[in-house]
């Protein structure tokens, strides 16, 4: 499975930021919120400005019912206008009025 492939890749290359973020997003899709949060937090330790990791970290918070924390992160990210995830954050805030 894709999850297994990402896990294997991270065993060999734990510094692989793309794989770490993708695994976090994958876990979020499976509603494995604790695992998603763990992978995304590790990715953000590596690169605190990573737009995709920041966006999905906020989505984990939103799924956990932590709307004010999610809104705070999405608002900060939405100010990064040149990042596709900054744009997505602004759209999410507008559509869902978190």
N, C-alpha and C positions, 0 to 999 in steps of 0.2 A: 504494500500500500504506500501511498505518498507519505503518510505520517512516518512509517517505518524507514523509508528512504531518507527523510530529513533527519530522523534520530540517528541513523547510521552516519550520515554526513557530519553531524555535530560531534559524534564520538571521535571521528578522525580529525576534524577541523573545528574544534570548539569556538574558534574566533570567527567563524563564518557568519557574518552579520545577517546577510540575506536569508540564510537557512534558519537562523534563530527567529527572525521576525516572521518568516513564512510558517514556521511551526507554531508560533504563538497565534497567528491568525487561524491556522488550521484547527488548533485546540478550541479557539473561540467558536468556530463553526460547529464543533461537536458539543458545544456548551460545557466544555471542561474549563471552567473559568479560572480555577486555581492554577492549572498548568499553563493556561494562556497568559495569565498575569506573571507567572514565574519567567517564562521565555521572553516576554516583552520587557520586563524589568531588566533582565540580563542584557538584552539588546540595547536598552537605553543607558545602561552603565557603560557600554562600549561606545555609544554615540547618542548623547542626550538630545541632539537635534534631529534625529531620524524621524521624518514626517510620518511615514507609515506606522512605525512603532508607536509614536505618540498618539496617532489617531485611534489605533486599535486598543491601546491602553485605556483610552477614554471610553471606547465601546465596551470593554470589560467592566469598567466602573458602572456604566449605564446599565448593563445587564445585571449587575449585582445590586441595583437599586440605589447606587450612590450618585444620584443625579447632580447634586451640587458640585461634587468633586469632578464628575465628568464634564459638566458645563465649564468649570474653571479651566480644565485642560484644553477643551475644544475652543474656548474663547482665545486662549493664548496661541493655540495653533492657527486659528483662523486669521491671525494678524500676519502670518507668513504667506503673502499673496502669490509669491512665485512658486510655491510648492503645491502639487496637485492635492496633497492631503490637507493643506491649509484651506484650499477651496472646498474640499469635501466637508471639512469641519464647519465652515461657514454655512454650507448648505444644510447640514444636519441641524445646526442650531436654529436656522430659519424654519425648517420643515417641522421639527419636533418640539420647538420651544422648550427645550430642556430646562 
